[in-house]
Amino acid sequence: MDLITNKESCFALVTSCTLFLLIVLLLSLNKSSKSKSKSKCPPGPRNVPIISTMLWLMKSTLEIESAVKLLCLKYGQIITLYIASYPIIFISSRTLAHEALVQNGTLFADRPKPLLTAKILTNNRYNVSSGCYGPTWRILRRNMTSHILNLSRSKDFSQARKWALDMLLKDLRLREASTIKAMDHFRFSMFSLLVFMCFGDKFNESEISEIEALQRRLLTSFNRFFILDFCWHSVTRILFCNRWNELYDLKKKREELLLPYIKARKKRADLHGLMDKTPSDGSTKMFTSYVDTLLTLELPDDGGSTTTAKRKLSEEELVNLCSEFLNAGTDTTSAALQWIIANLVKYPHIQVKLFEEIKGVIPEHSAEVAEDELSKMPYLKAVVLEGLRRHPPSHFVLPHAVTQEVELGGYTVHKNAIINFMVAEMGLDPTVWENPKQFEPERFLSIQGSEEFDITGSREIKMMPFGAGRRMCPGFGLALLHLEYFVANLVWNFEWTALEGDEVDLTEKQEFSIVMKHPLHACISPRQTK
């Protein structure tokens, strides 16, 4: 009898629990349907918890992009996907991108909350690229743009560009009789230039190589450490303790490597001053480097209102900001340079036309295309812009986060929603670009007419290789200058040709930026008559 009573009690308990769960589920569904009736979120494929996340995380960026393109054909130009268990909105429309980033720029100017490993490597987002939108971020960005990246200050770094170019040309001349792997030379040259701009001095090749190797490791390690954020940290610290140690060791090595250069620059600046003074030891003339601006920068002590007490940057913050500066402009610019040169090799008639333009502008026996001559070369600018349109270094901008609920394209975008914009797709819009997949620099000559093409997208977004709005890449102007300067000098000094029997393959591959799956190998020969 007691056994029967116990069974009945258990049955009653299970039944009660089941009914309770059903009621909760029905109430939840009802609440959800009421919520959806009030706000219409961007459509997308059905989310199956855990399974959907696993399927998306197994894909590369290019595979996700291909999937998003297909989904946009089905759902429209603004869709929602569930990646890593939370919704991410993808926008492929250039008009919606303009509405969000330019017309409603403040609302779309934040960044998503970072994962723990990203917080560790970026000193809790204490930088310009991923920093939280607010007073501290504005100060850091303004410091970088006004003192370093502003084109009015470009002449301050002309000696740095000439030094990096001379190193590159010298290195290439040593390999004139052999095949060169272009990207290796381009990346080292760009990195050398940024090291000079960051620390204000010429480093030797071994020092540059050491810094480059560490920074490269930082760039390529984010995917390796991503698994540490995938489940509870208490679990990953046991299962992946070696990888956690690797993460902290990498951060420590970065500080050990960069901090002595920062301290040396401070000591030298204290002794000699800046800009107009030449050290008595005959070394490089001092000018304001990025480190110099950071050493004198003052921030609100609480990270909030600019009226509060001020403080200087800590050593850890200095290292993080220098690391960001070195990485931000190296990989993207060198990748863009490789894409442009690859197209000049693939389409020799374009290279010939560019060379003839340069020849018509600079003196016949000049060893270098000077910076002040670049503005006289519209076809050069068109070649660079076409390279950025056809092969943007990144197919997505860094994700944006919404600061408050907003309507976009007839849909509700909730506060803190994560938004991504499909850069490459916008540059291939057939309603803007005729034969969009063809490499045709002439299209920019007809577009420009009496005014220069608006790369910022402030009036209308036609392409956005540097993003747009308040979070647009602050170095876009300097990047264009570097690309024009290096492309012009590489074409002026060498004829670039494909290997015999080899077709230049423009297939893409995802690394930190979008690079050539089969890196450019080319033959170079010096220009006999200029």
Protein Blocks (a to p, Z undefined) as FASTA:
>chain_A
ZZmmmmmmmmmmmmmmmmmmmmmmmmmmmmmmmmmmmpccdddddddehklmmmmmmpcf
klmmmmmmmmmmmnojbdcddeehiacdddfbfklmmmmmmmmmmmmmcccdddfklmmm
nonoiafklgccdfklmmmmmmmmmmmmpmklmmmmmmmmmmmmmmmmmmmmmmmmpccd
fklmmmmmmmmmmmmmmnopacdfklmmmmmmmmmmmmmmmmmmmmmmmmcfklmmmmmm
mmmmmmmmmmmmmmmmmmmmmmmmmmmmmmnoghjaccfklpacddddfklmmmmpccdf
klpafkbccddddfklmmmmmmmmmmmmmmmmmmmmmmmmmmmmmmmmlmmmmmmmmmmm
mcfklcbdcfklmmmmmklmmmmmmmmmmmgfbfbdcddddfbdcdeehiacdehiacdd
dfklmmmomklmghklbccfklmmmmnmmaccdfkommocfbdfkogajllcfklmmmmm
mmmmmmmmmmmmpccdddehiacdfbdcddfbccdfbacdddddddfbZZ
